[in-house]
Amino acid sequence: MEKLSLLFYTLVVIDFFLVTKQLDFVHGSPPKEAPEVKIYELKRGDMSVKFTNWGASIISLVLPDKHGKLGDIVLGYDSVKDYMNDTTYFGAVVGRVANRIGGAKFTLDGSEYKLKANEGKNMLHGGPKGFGDVVWNVKRYKSDGHHPSIRFSYDSYDGEEGFPGELQVSVIYTLMKRDDGYDLSVVMRAKSNKKSTPVNLAQHTYWNLGNHDSGDILSQSIAIYASNYTPVDSQLIPTGEIVEVKGTPYDFLYCSEDQFIIGSRIKELPKGYDINYALDGSPKKMKLAALVRDDKSGRMMGVHTNQPGLQFYTGNMIKDVKGKGGFIYKAHAGLCLETQGFPDSVNHPNFPSQIISPGKPYRHNMLFKFSVDQIGKMN
């Protein structure tokens, strides 16, 4: 009798465990067994780019400076395992919704969705386990030739981190050569088959054109082609306003030549730059969003996009991070230029919508243009 009672108790416990596990995925199916995490490389001439399928991340980009010396201009780690424990989003594609969602909630089609907060009461970059913290599949990989490329894909289940609807996501990186430099194309796509859902993907690489281990980026120059920006509160949540940059420390368009230097006015801000710019130009059309130059190396990087916004972040929260070759990254060791929809757009009807629906997929294009320049003019 005691054995029967023990058996009955054991079966109840097992059944309870299975039901509990099923409830974890009440809105959809649990992820399938993840593929192996690996490193991939694209090469074209003197330029090479390495990726990992953990977060569909860029982990290095090597190209020559004005003296012909090769250097890696991407902050990162030596080991894939370090990316899996990373909290800085080095090189990752972040989502389902990049940047912040105030209160980690939003309302869509009359239903309120409560998300998994991971920055106080707010959500950042898709939650505790966003797209930058999952293993992506590699669907196509051509390492060399005229247009070396790699395609990553990820299937997000209904209810993942609280978001509605299944989502099929892909990112294609393609390396191209020009007569005067190199291009890296980033094409991000997403589609939902059954439900409307917000989507806002961003490529979160930290760049330092002087080399990843050259120190900070404060002496580098930047032009940002935006007449307006979206102010934020103390928690970096947009207030809903769209304000002119002219006459503010956020102005990298109308300012004097010396003010294009990133560090020239950074002390006027609490910690540094971490702000969304409302880009000039036609909606959904490719346009020049930003141009960065490092005088010492002569390297220049242009960023083009079809998205309405650009998050300019100067690595304010980096603190003694052990990176490649044991180099210690400190605050402002790199900068991010994340083309995107406006942050917290799900809670601001006056912002461009980031809601997609069946038959209305998400399309996000980026083009990084690299060259060597010795003229020294930003405007």
Secondary structure as UniProt FT lines:
FT   HELIX           2..23
FT   TURN            24..27
FT   STRAND          39..44
FT   TURN            45..46
FT   STRAND          47..52
FT   TURN            55..56
FT   STRAND          57..64
FT   TURN            66..67
FT   STRAND          70..72
FT   HELIX           80..84
FT   TURN            90..91
FT   STRAND          93..94
FT   STRAND          100..101
FT   HELIX           102..104
FT   STRAND          105..108
FT   TURN            109..110
FT   STRAND          111..114
FT   TURN            120..121
FT   STRAND          122..124
FT   TURN            125..126
FT   TURN            128..129
FT   HELIX           131..133
FT   STRAND          137..142
FT   STRAND          149..156
FT   TURN            158..159
FT   HELIX           160..162
FT   STRAND          167..178
FT   TURN            179..180
FT   STRAND          181..191
FT   STRAND          197..198
FT   STRAND          202..203
FT   TURN            209..210
FT   TURN            212..213
FT   TURN            218..219
FT   STRAND          221..224
FT   STRAND          228..230
FT   TURN            234..235
FT   STRAND          243..244
FT   TURN            246..247
FT   TURN            249..250
FT   HELIX           257..260
FT   HELIX           262..264
FT   HELIX           266..268
FT   STRAND          274..278
FT   TURN            283..284
FT   STRAND          287..293
FT   TURN            295..297
FT   STRAND          299..305
FT   STRAND          309..313
FT   TURN            316..317
FT   STRAND          321..322
FT   HELIX           324..326
FT   STRAND          328..329
FT   TURN            331..332
FT   STRAND          335..340
FT   TURN            343..344
FT   HELIX           345..347
FT   TURN            349..350
FT   STRAND          355..357
FT   TURN            358..359
FT   STRAND          362..372
//
